[in-house]
């Protein structure tokens, strides 16, 4: 080897030491063992810490210490050895795995006003069919105001009014957003005609206005029934819409969200009736309050106890406080509506409590879903649990005795 050729530092030190001490000091094949014969290197002499220390060398790598455990192999059936423990992924480069919904408070308000419109139209239909004009009038006017607010909140979130119009170009049964657009389109005009019909007694009896005075009441009755038929879909489609997203706490609660929203809609409609109608005409409102509270409380209990880890976002933080307040207000509103059958003040307070409970419930569900999307554990841990369950099922199916003959 040419002395001018560059070599590594380790080889250079070995070459210099060999030139000074000779091969016999290093146990090389040309070394002398003291009896005139060439020394034969002892197999494995430098493969232990002790042997290397006796020879004055630093051992590398250490050989005396047994490995702490057997190397893990992929799948447990051989293959490539794993030199590092399995990685634990809790985020995507320190960021949430899912992008949190970009929806703001206006969508949460849209959830409330849509349910209020549905519940109020059902209340108006009940007043119409049972001969309670005050209850009918309050329900129709509130339904129109609420559906108008819903349209504003929705268009405000879409950014341009034309986008709502463009969504009407397609009717897709598998899309909750598409179906919701058509439900609003069918409900809104019917609720509007029913509400306008309440102004018929104020019109003059003669002329063109007199004709409107005679035609509006039957048209309003028909439109009110159309709005009532559409109301259940309006009350529940928003729950289906939330469950159809990838947000963990919403997606896993797909059986309960429509039930919760239906109960909240009935309770909010009952609140309108208790506030606006005299106690003598508020019978349907009280029944709506009991039915809505039962559905809402049952659904909320299921959401906070059935989902395991994904129940946590609904029980902590802003969502937990709102949902607890909603349950308390619902219970107080129902109790007040039943106790204050003859008290206008107590009925009004009960109606206000039911409306506030509906607001708390809708905003609590909204905030719970957003919180679950921001924390990676609500995405990673349930995915691992599902993967482990599938692996366990595969093991049970393909294990010993799983064949047709038990072999």
Number of C-alpha atoms within 10 A of each C-alpha: 5 5 6 6 6 8 10 7 9 8 10 12 10 10 11 11 14 15 9 9 10 15 16 18 16 17 18 15 12 15 18 17 14 9 7 8 10 15 19 14 15 9 7 9 14 21 15 16 18 17 16 17 12 11 14 11 13 14 16 11 9 14 13 10 8 8 8 6 6 8 12 16 13 11 8 7 8 9 10 11 11 11 9 8 7 7 6 7 13 17 15 10 8 9 12 16 19 18 12 16 15 8 12 11 13 16 19 20 19 22 29 27 28 27 36 34 35 34 33 37 37 31 30 35 27 21 25 19 12 14 12 20 16 17 30 29 26 24 34 31 21 24 34 25 17 23 25 18 18 25 20 15 20 19 17 13 17 13 11 11 14 10 11 16 11 9 15 14 9 11 14 12 10 8 12 18 19 18 21 21 20 18 17 20 13 16 27 22 16 25 33 21 21 31 28 16 25 20 13 20 14 9 14 13 14 10 9 10 14 14 14 17 20 15 13 20 19 12 15 22 22 16 22 28 21 19 31 25 16 20 28 20 19 31 27 24 23 23 26 23 20 22 23 16 15 17 23 22 29 27 19 20 24 18 16 22 27 25 22 29 31 30 29 36 35 33 38 36 34 37 34 27 34 33 24 19 23 20 22 11 20 26 23 19 31 27 17 26 32 21 18 28 28 18 20 28 22 15 21 23 14 17 26 19 14 13 14 10 14 26 21 20 25 27 19 15 14 16 25 20 14 24 27 19 17 28 21 15 21 32 20 17 32 28 15 21 30 17 13 17 17 14 14 18 14 20 29 24 19 31 31 20 24 35 26 19 29 34 23 25 29 26 22 25 28 24 21 27 26 21 23 23 23 18 18 19 18 23 22 16 15 17 12 11 11 11 12 12 12 12 12 12 12 11 12 12 12 11 11 10 11 12 10 6 6 7 8
